[in-house]
Amino acid sequence: MTEEKAKHIVRIANTDVTGSKSILIAMTKIKGIGFIFSNAVCKAAHVNKFKKAGLLDLTEVDRIQEVIANPGKYNIPSWMFNRKYDIEAGETKHIISGDLTFAVSQDIRRMQKIRSYKGVRHNVGLTVRGQRTKSNFRRNKGKAVGVKKKKDAAK
């Protein structure tokens, strides 16, 4: 194929990816797929990871989508998956796009419902992972604290 026949946008896993980038980099634009997982998908699908996404033919795109849908079937290690020991299903799986967004929001809702420490922090709008909040995160806490000038202090 020549550069004229390359597609500008390729649809992979219900997401539009840029056709001018290599498939390794283009797949990282899909929510839930990072660089390492993208590399593993290319290797499992037997696709050249440096090939431009716009130059992929339909069979290669289908193989990539199949590997993304069922990574365990293609011997991708379970430590690469983003849902380890899922509460509802009880299994380790990899989810992407809207399913991932929904799962994260459900996790936060569950933590808020059982009133765990993380759930309470999410509810109040404070940091969840133990960061210091004395000088940072003023936007989350609500007020910006500054220094008053002498003119304003006299009034």
C-alpha positions as CSV (number, residue, x, y, z in Angstrom):
1,M,0.0,0.0,0.0
2,T,1.1,3.5,-0.6
3,E,0.7,6.6,1.6
4,E,-2.3,7.8,-0.5
5,K,-4.3,4.7,0.4
6,A,-3.6,5.1,4.1
7,K,-6.6,5.9,6.3
8,H,-6.5,9.0,8.5
9,I,-8.6,7.5,11.2
10,V,-8.9,3.8,12.1
11,R,-11.7,2.4,14.3
12,I,-10.4,0.0,16.9
13,A,-12.5,-1.1,19.9
14,N,-15.2,1.5,19.2
15,T,-12.5,4.3,19.4
16,D,-11.1,6.4,16.6
17,V,-7.3,6.2,16.5
18,T,-4.9,8.3,14.4
19,G,-3.8,6.6,11.2
20,S,-0.5,8.5,10.9
21,K,1.0,7.1,14.1
22,S,2.4,3.6,14.6
23,I,-0.2,1.1,15.9
24,L,1.8,0.8,19.2
25,I,1.3,4.5,20.0
26,A,-2.1,4.8,18.4
27,M,-3.7,2.1,20.6
28,T,-2.6,4.0,23.7
29,K,-5.3,6.6,22.9
30,I,-7.9,3.9,23.8
31,K,-8.9,4.3,27.4
32,G,-7.7,1.3,29.4
33,I,-4.8,0.5,27.0
34,G,-1.3,1.7,28.0
35,F,2.0,1.3,26.3
36,I,3.0,-2.1,27.7
37,F,-0.5,-3.6,27.1
38,S,-0.4,-2.2,23.5
39,N,2.9,-3.9,22.9
40,A,1.6,-7.2,24.2
41,V,-1.5,-6.9,22.0
42,C,0.6,-6.3,18.9
43,K,2.8,-9.3,19.7
44,A,-0.2,-11.6,20.4
45,A,-2.0,-10.4,17.2
46,H,1.2,-10.9,15.1
47,V,1.1,-7.3,13.9
48,N,4.2,-5.2,13.3
49,K,4.0,-2.6,16.1
50,F,5.9,0.0,14.0
51,K,3.4,-0.2,11.1
52,K,1.3,2.9,10.7
53,A,-2.3,2.4,11.9
54,G,-3.7,3.8,8.7
55,L,-1.9,1.1,6.7
56,L,-3.4,-1.9,8.6
57,D,-5.7,-4.1,6.6
58,L,-9.1,-5.4,7.9
59,T,-7.8,-8.8,9.0
60,E,-5.1,-7.2,11.2
61,V,-7.6,-4.8,12.8
62,D,-9.9,-7.7,13.5
63,R,-7.1,-9.7,15.1
64,I,-6.2,-6.7,17.3
65,Q,-9.8,-6.3,18.4
66,E,-10.1,-10.0,19.2
67,V,-6.9,-9.8,21.3
68,I,-8.2,-6.7,23.2
69,A,-11.5,-8.4,23.8
70,N,-10.0,-11.7,25.1
71,P,-6.4,-11.1,26.3
72,G,-6.3,-14.2,28.5
73,K,-7.0,-16.4,25.5
74,Y,-3.8,-15.2,23.8
75,N,-1.5,-15.8,26.8
76,I,-1.2,-12.2,27.9
77,P,-0.2,-12.3,31.6
78,S,-2.9,-11.5,34.1
79,W,-0.7,-8.9,35.8
80,M,-1.3,-6.6,32.8
81,F,-5.0,-6.7,33.3
82,N,-6.7,-3.6,34.9
83,R,-9.4,-5.4,36.9
84,K,-7.8,-7.9,39.3
85,Y,-10.3,-10.0,41.3
86,D,-13.3,-8.0,40.3
87,I,-15.9,-7.7,43.2
88,E,-18.9,-8.7,41.1
89,A,-17.4,-11.3,38.8
90,G,-14.7,-12.6,41.1
91,E,-12.2,-12.9,38.2
92,T,-9.3,-11.0,36.7
93,K,-10.2,-9.3,33.4
94,H,-9.2,-6.3,31.3
95,I,-11.9,-3.7,30.4
96,I,-11.6,-0.7,28.2
97,S,-13.5,2.6,27.2
98,G,-17.0,3.1,28.6
99,D,-16.9,-0.1,30.6
100,L,-13.8,1.1,32.5
101,T,-15.4,4.5,33.2
102,F,-18.5,2.8,34.5
103,A,-16.6,0.3,36.7
104,V,-14.5,3.0,38.3
105,S,-17.6,5.1,39.1
106,Q,-19.3,2.0,40.6
107,D,-16.2,1.4,42.7
108,I,-16.3,4.9,44.0
109,R,-20.0,4.7,44.7
110,R,-19.5,1.4,46.6
111,M,-16.8,2.9,48.8
112,Q,-19.1,5.9,49.5
113,K,-22.0,3.6,50.4
114,I,-20.0,1.5,52.9
115,R,-18.5,4.7,54.3
116,S,-14.9,3.6,53.9
117,Y,-12.1,6.1,54.5
118,K,-11.6,6.5,50.7
119,G,-15.3,6.8,50.2
120,V,-15.6,9.6,52.7
121,R,-12.6,11.4,51.2
122,H,-14.2,11.1,47.7
123,N,-17.5,12.4,49.1
124,V,-15.9,15.5,50.7
125,G,-13.8,16.2,47.7
126,L,-10.4,15.8,49.4
127,T,-7.4,13.8,48.3
128,V,-7.8,10.1,48.6
129,R,-4.3,8.6,48.5
130,G,-2.6,10.2,51.5
131,Q,-1.2,13.4,49.9
132,R,-0.6,16.4,52.0
133,T,-3.2,19.1,51.7
134,K,-1.7,22.0,53.8
135,S,-0.2,23.8,50.8
136,N,-1.5,21.9,47.8
137,F,-5.0,21.0,46.5
138,R,-6.5,24.4,47.4
139,R,-8.8,23.9,44.4
140,N,-10.2,20.7,45.9
141,K,-10.5,22.2,49.4
142,G,-12.5,25.2,48.3
143,K,-10.5,28.3,49.3
144,A,-7.3,29.8,48.1
145,V,-5.2,31.1,51.0
146,G,-3.0,34.1,50.2
147,V,-1.0,36.8,51.9
148,K,-2.8,40.2,52.5
149,K,-1.1,43.4,51.4
150,K,-0.5,46.2,53.9
151,K,-3.0,48.5,52.2
152,D,-5.8,45.9,52.5
153,A,-4.8,45.0,56.0
154,A,-5.1,48.6,57.2
155,K,-8.7,48.8,56.0
